[in-house]
Each structure stands twice: as structure tokens, then as C-alpha cells.
Amino acid sequence: MEVAGRHILLRGIKGARQWHVLTRVGIATAAVAAVTVLQLPLEADVPGEPFLLYFVVAVASAAAFGRIPGFVTVAVTAVTSILYFDPPYSLSLIHAADLVAVEIYAVVAALSVETICRLVDSALAEKSDARLTRIQYQEAQARLAAIVTSSADPIISKTLDGIITSWNDAAEHIFGYSGSEMIGQSIRRLIPTNRQAEEDTILACLARGERVEHYETVRIAKDGRAIDVSVTVSPIRDSENRVIGASTIVHDITARKQAEENLRKSEERFRSSLLRSPLPIVLFDDREQIIAVSESWLEATGYSKRSCIASKTGPIALTETTRAKCWSKSARLFQQSRRRINPNG
């Protein structure tokens, strides 16, 4: 209730300070006139008595309307207080003490006006900063929500218990579940039975504030399909830097896994063809270690397959006789292939 009242008061002061300066000065001066008219007939016989009410008017004017109306009010009330002299505006020596009182009032009131203006300015600046911070936070949240919604990869947030709290369109597209079906459900719904322990490990990492990056695993879609995915799980922290949940980015790597499998099968077919080739063929890796040889090569060189593959010293040095056998066999096979292609040869 107090916070709401302070908020309303500051909003009113901010609005009043946006009025034209002459309007604010006029209202402050009218307040001085009203106070003078009310108390002058009652306090004419008590010099100095108006200072209290004048001080209140000066401080209130400064708080509501700013420095200029506040200082003008101090000046006007200091001059107006001489009305209470007997006779009014008499500056004779008998009123010297009262004149000193007026001066003291003016100094104290001016200092008070400056102080109250600084306090109000600080409160208004704090309110403005808080409002700006709130607007920036809301804009950042809106941008983040737009990024999450439009992301091509599923982005899922969950609690430290694994309960899903957000589910974007990409997650719905890949896994087949709508947001209403998954929000409030356990993330384990997507995890195969034989991989449930993975979630325990991930949650333990999150509890320690650690991040899990590019973890390749398998998840289950609504229709039962197994999907190869790479997941990155990051902790979500509150304003006090405590981990309160996690954000999971899922990347579908099914196509990459399929390409890798196709490449593996192609290499197997190539290796199988190599081993059955009638030509003496040997393959080396980038470190010049033998990785595959054909049966024809073994036959021509006299080496065993085991001794060749186990070699770590680079290419095996072949004798001139062995080289001649390899070239002779290759040439013979080449001539035979030419005859099959061109019988007139």
C-alpha cells in the first residue's frame, strides 16, 4: 500500500513539474497569498509567527514544482513576512531582531528547498531508471521469446526436476507433440528406456551449474521414431544467480548420421572390392602405414596379411624381383582386359 501511494505521489509530482515554469511559479505565489490572507488577521500582533507556515509552503512548492518555484516562494515569503511588523514594512532599529529572524528564515528555507529538491529528483530518477530497466527487461524477454519461437531447432526449458515449462514450434515439428501436450510433462517422455540414466547425469550437472554441450544421443518422437540428436543443456539462473531450471537446444543430426552410415557402407564395399581384386593393390594411410592389401598383392609379394597390416615402419621395401612380379601380373591382367573389350586386339 505504501509503495503504491509513493508511486502515485511521484507520478503526480512528475506531471506537475512538466507544466510551464510561469504556471508553477504562479501557483506557488498564490499559495503564499492564501496563507498570508488566512493568518495575517490572527497573527498580526506576533511578529515572526508566519515563518512556520511559510516554510511549509516553500518546501511543498519546491517538492511539487521544482527549484525555481521553491526559491521564488522563499523570496516572496521573506518579503511578505515584513507585513507582520508594526507598522508593516517598518525597517527601524526596533525591528532589527525581527529582520535577523527573516534572514535566518530565508537561509534555512533556501537550504531546505535545495535539499528537498535533491531528494525528490533522486526519487524521480530512481523511478525512471526502474521503469527503463523494466521496459528493457520486457523488450529483452520479447526478443528472446521471438528467437525461441522462430528457431529452426527445438528449444525446451525445464525445471531441475525435468518438468517441461516451454516448448517451441520446432520441437513440435520434430517430435510431433504440441506445446499443450508437453508443457507440465516430464522430459523423460522423449528419452528411450535404455537411456533414462542420461537425464539423471544431465540434471546432476545442472544442479552444479555446469553446462552440457553437443551431447549426441537418441530421442523418441510421438510416432515412436528414434531420432538422432545433439543436445546442449544450459542452466537458467534467477536474479540471485541460483540455478532454477535449464534450457535445452536440440539439433536433429539424423541426416548426418545417415550420411556417416552411408559412407561407412561405401568404404566397406570399396574395401571388399579391393580385397577381391585380381590386381596387386596396397593402400596406405596419411602416416604411410598399410591399412589394406589385396590377395593378389600378397600372392605376388609373399607377405602375409597379418605382417603387412601390423607394420608401423611405413611402406615395405620390395625387392626388384617382387616388383617385377607385381608389374608382370598387372600387365598380364591389363592385356587380358583389353582382349575382352576388343577381341580383334
matplotlib code that plots the C-alpha trace (Angstrom):
import matplotlib.pyplot as plt

x = [0.0, 2.8, 4.7, 1.5, 1.0, 4.6, 4.3, 1.1, 2.8, 5.9, 3.8, 1.8, 5.0, 6.5, 3.4, 3.3, 6.9, 6.2, 4.0, 5.3, 7.6, 5.4, 2.4, 4.3, 5.6, 2.1, 0.6, 3.3, 2.8, -0.9, -0.3, 1.8, -1.0, -3.6, -1.6, -1.0, -4.6, -5.7, -3.2, -2.4, -5.5, -4.9, -1.1, -0.5, 0.4, 3.0, 6.0, 7.8, 4.9, 4.2, 7.6, 6.4, 3.5, 5.7, 8.4, 5.9, 4.6, 8.2, 9.2, 5.9, 6.3, 9.9, 8.9, 5.9, 7.1, 11.0, 13.8, 12.7, 9.2, 10.7, 13.3, 10.7, 8.5, 11.3, 11.9, 8.2, 7.6, 10.6, 9.4, 5.8, 6.8, 7.6, 3.9, 3.8, 6.0, 4.2, 3.8, 4.0, 7.3, 8.9, 12.7, 13.5, 16.1, 13.4, 12.7, 16.4, 16.0, 13.0, 15.0, 17.7, 14.9, 13.7, 17.3, 17.7, 14.4, 15.4, 18.7, 17.1, 14.2, 16.6, 18.8, 15.7, 14.3, 17.6, 17.6, 14.0, 14.6, 17.6, 15.6, 12.7, 15.0, 16.7, 13.4, 12.2, 15.4, 15.2, 11.6, 12.6, 15.6, 13.4, 10.8, 13.5, 15.0, 11.6, 11.0, 14.4, 13.7, 10.4, 11.9, 14.7, 12.1, 10.1, 13.1, 14.1, 10.6, 10.7, 14.1, 12.9, 9.7, 11.2, 14.3, 14.7, 16.0, 13.8, 14.3, 12.9, 13.1, 12.5, 12.8, 15.5, 13.0, 12.8, 9.3, 8.9, 8.0, 8.3, 8.1, 8.7, 7.3, 10.4, 10.1, 6.5, 7.6, 10.4, 8.9, 5.2, 3.9, 2.1, 3.0, -0.2, 0.7, 4.3, 4.2, 3.9, 5.1, 8.5, 11.3, 11.8, 8.8, 11.2, 14.0, 14.3, 14.0, 17.6, 18.9, 17.0, 20.2, 21.4, 18.8, 20.0, 23.5, 22.4, 20.3, 23.2, 25.4, 22.8, 22.5, 26.2, 25.7, 27.5, 26.6, 26.3, 27.4, 26.8, 25.9, 24.9, 22.1, 18.7, 15.2, 11.8, 9.1, 5.4, 5.0, 7.7, 10.6, 14.1, 15.7, 19.5, 20.0, 22.8, 21.7, 23.1, 21.8, 22.4, 21.4, 18.8, 19.6, 17.5, 18.4, 20.4, 22.4, 20.7, 20.1, 16.3, 16.0, 17.6, 17.3, 17.8, 18.7, 18.1, 19.7, 18.4, 21.5, 19.6, 20.8, 24.4, 24.2, 22.7, 25.4, 28.1, 26.4, 26.3, 30.0, 30.8, 29.0, 30.6, 34.1, 33.2, 32.1, 35.3, 37.5, 35.7, 36.2, 39.8, 40.4, 38.9, 40.7, 43.0, 45.4, 48.2, 47.0, 48.1, 46.6, 48.5, 47.1, 48.5, 51.1, 52.3, 51.0, 49.4, 45.7, 44.6, 46.1, 44.6, 45.1, 46.8, 49.4, 50.0, 50.4, 52.9, 55.0, 54.9, 54.0, 51.2, 48.3, 49.0, 52.6, 51.6, 48.8, 50.9, 53.7, 54.4, 57.5, 55.9, 55.9, 57.5, 60.7, 60.1, 62.9, 63.4, 62.2, 59.0, 58.4, 58.8, 56.3, 53.7, 54.3, 54.2, 50.9, 49.4, 50.5, 49.1, 45.7, 45.7, 46.3, 43.5, 41.1, 41.9, 41.2, 37.8, 37.0, 38.5, 38.7, 40.5, 43.1]
y = [0.0, 2.4, 1.6, 2.2, 5.6, 6.6, 5.6, 7.7, 10.7, 10.6, 10.3, 13.4, 15.4, 14.4, 15.6, 18.9, 19.6, 19.3, 22.4, 25.7, 27.4, 30.5, 28.3, 26.6, 30.0, 31.4, 28.5, 28.8, 32.5, 32.1, 29.6, 32.2, 34.7, 32.3, 31.5, 35.2, 36.2, 33.4, 34.0, 37.8, 39.0, 36.4, 36.8, 40.5, 41.1, 38.2, 39.1, 36.2, 33.7, 33.2, 31.6, 28.1, 28.1, 30.0, 27.3, 24.6, 26.4, 26.9, 23.3, 22.0, 24.2, 23.0, 19.4, 19.7, 22.2, 22.2, 24.6, 27.8, 27.9, 26.8, 29.6, 32.2, 31.1, 31.6, 35.1, 36.0, 34.7, 36.5, 39.8, 39.1, 38.3, 42.0, 42.6, 41.4, 44.2, 47.0, 49.1, 46.9, 47.0, 49.2, 48.7, 50.8, 49.6, 48.3, 45.6, 44.7, 41.3, 40.5, 41.4, 38.9, 36.3, 36.9, 36.5, 33.3, 32.0, 32.8, 30.9, 27.9, 27.8, 28.1, 25.2, 23.1, 23.8, 22.6, 19.5, 18.6, 19.1, 16.8, 14.1, 14.4, 14.4, 11.3, 9.5, 10.5, 9.4, 6.0, 5.6, 6.5, 4.1, 1.3, 1.9, 1.9, -1.3, -2.9, -1.8, -3.1, -6.4, -6.7, -5.9, -8.5, -11.1, -10.3, -10.7, -13.9, -15.3, -14.4, -16.0, -19.2, -19.3, -18.8, -21.0, -23.9, -26.1, -27.3, -25.2, -26.6, -25.2, -27.4, -27.3, -29.1, -31.9, -32.3, -30.8, -29.0, -25.3, -24.2, -25.9, -24.1, -24.7, -26.5, -29.0, -29.7, -30.2, -32.7, -34.6, -34.4, -33.3, -29.9, -27.5, -28.3, -32.0, -31.5, -28.4, -29.7, -33.2, -34.8, -34.5, -38.3, -38.8, -38.2, -40.4, -44.1, -46.6, -47.7, -44.0, -42.8, -42.6, -39.9, -37.5, -38.2, -37.3, -34.1, -32.9, -33.6, -31.3, -28.6, -28.7, -28.0, -25.1, -26.9, -26.9, -29.9, -29.2, -31.1, -34.4, -36.9, -39.2, -40.5, -39.2, -40.7, -38.9, -39.2, -41.7, -43.9, -43.0, -42.9, -39.5, -39.0, -35.6, -33.4, -31.6, -28.6, -28.0, -24.7, -23.8, -21.0, -18.7, -16.2, -12.7, -14.1, -16.4, -19.6, -22.3, -22.7, -24.7, -25.5, -24.6, -27.4, -26.8, -30.0, -30.3, -33.1, -35.0, -37.8, -36.7, -36.5, -39.9, -41.4, -39.8, -41.3, -44.7, -44.5, -43.5, -46.4, -48.9, -47.4, -47.8, -51.4, -52.1, -50.5, -52.5, -55.7, -55.0, -54.2, -57.5, -59.5, -57.5, -59.6, -56.6, -56.4, -53.4, -51.9, -48.9, -46.6, -44.0, -40.5, -41.9, -44.3, -47.3, -50.2, -50.3, -52.8, -55.1, -57.3, -61.1, -60.7, -58.4, -60.9, -63.6, -61.6, -60.3, -63.4, -61.3, -62.4, -60.1, -60.0, -58.9, -56.1, -54.6, -54.8, -52.9, -49.5, -48.6, -47.2, -48.8, -52.2, -52.3, -54.6, -56.4, -55.9, -59.5, -58.8, -55.6, -57.4, -60.0, -57.2, -55.4, -58.6, -59.7, -56.2, -56.1, -59.6, -58.7, -55.4, -57.3, -59.8, -57.0, -55.3, -58.6, -58.9, -55.3, -55.6, -59.2, -58.1, -56.6]
z = [0.0, 0.9, -2.3, -4.4, -2.6, -3.2, -6.8, -7.2, -5.4, -7.6, -10.8, -9.7, -9.0, -12.3, -14.1, -12.2, -13.0, -16.7, -16.5, -17.8, -15.2, -15.0, -14.2, -11.4, -10.0, -10.2, -8.2, -5.6, -5.2, -5.0, -2.1, -0.3, -0.8, 0.5, 3.6, 4.3, 3.9, 6.3, 9.1, 8.9, 10.8, 13.5, 14.0, 13.3, 16.9, 17.0, 14.7, 13.2, 13.7, 9.9, 9.4, 10.1, 7.6, 5.1, 5.5, 4.8, 1.7, 0.4, 0.9, -0.6, -3.6, -4.2, -3.9, -6.2, -8.8, -8.6, -7.6, -9.3, -7.8, -4.5, -4.4, -5.6, -2.7, -0.2, -1.6, -1.6, 1.9, 3.3, 1.9, 2.9, 6.5, 6.9, 6.8, 10.3, 11.6, 13.4, 11.4, 8.4, 6.4, 9.1, 9.0, 12.1, 14.6, 16.9, 14.4, 13.9, 15.7, 13.6, 10.4, 11.5, 12.1, 8.5, 7.2, 9.1, 7.8, 4.2, 4.6, 6.3, 3.9, 0.8, 2.1, 2.8, -0.7, -2.2, 0.0, -0.8, -4.5, -4.5, -2.6, -5.0, -8.0, -6.7, -6.2, -9.7, -11.2, -9.4, -10.5, -14.1, -14.0, -12.6, -15.3, -18.0, -16.6, -16.6, -20.2, -21.3, -19.5, -21.2, -24.6, -24.0, -22.9, -26.0, -28.3, -26.6, -26.9, -30.6, -31.1, -29.3, -31.2, -34.7, -34.1, -36.5, -33.7, -30.8, -27.7, -24.5, -21.0, -17.9, -14.1, -12.2, -11.8, -15.6, -15.9, -19.2, -18.9, -22.5, -25.9, -29.2, -32.7, -33.9, -31.0, -32.1, -35.7, -34.9, -32.0, -33.1, -29.7, -29.3, -26.5, -24.6, -24.7, -23.3, -21.0, -17.5, -18.5, -17.8, -20.3, -19.8, -22.1, -25.0, -23.7, -24.6, -21.7, -22.1, -21.9, -18.8, -16.9, -19.2, -17.8, -14.2, -15.3, -17.1, -14.1, -11.7, -14.0, -14.0, -10.2, -10.1, -12.5, -15.3, -19.0, -21.2, -24.8, -28.0, -26.4, -29.1, -28.1, -29.3, -28.5, -29.3, -31.3, -30.8, -33.5, -32.0, -34.3, -32.9, -33.7, -33.6, -31.9, -30.4, -27.3, -25.5, -22.0, -20.2, -16.6, -16.1, -13.2, -11.2, -10.1, -7.2, -9.6, -8.3, -10.8, -11.2, -14.4, -17.7, -21.4, -23.9, -27.6, -29.6, -33.1, -35.3, -36.7, -38.3, -41.8, -40.7, -39.0, -42.2, -44.3, -42.0, -42.2, -46.0, -46.1, -43.8, -46.0, -49.1, -47.5, -46.7, -50.3, -51.5, -49.1, -50.1, -53.8, -53.1, -51.3, -54.2, -56.9, -59.2, -59.3, -56.7, -54.7, -51.3, -49.5, -47.1, -44.7, -44.2, -41.9, -44.5, -42.6, -44.5, -44.0, -46.7, -49.3, -52.0, -52.0, -55.4, -53.8, -51.0, -53.6, -55.7, -52.8, -50.5, -47.4, -45.0, -44.5, -40.7, -41.1, -43.5, -41.5, -38.3, -40.0, -38.3, -40.2, -43.4, -46.9, -47.0, -49.1, -52.1, -53.8, -57.5, -58.1, -56.1, -58.0, -61.3, -60.3, -59.4, -62.7, -64.7, -63.1, -63.6, -67.2, -67.9, -66.3, -68.3, -71.6, -70.8, -70.1, -73.4, -75.3, -73.6, -74.6, -78.2, -79.4, -82.6, -80.4]

ax = plt.figure().add_subplot(projection="3d")
ax.plot(x, y, z, "-o")
ax.set_aspect("equal")
plt.show()
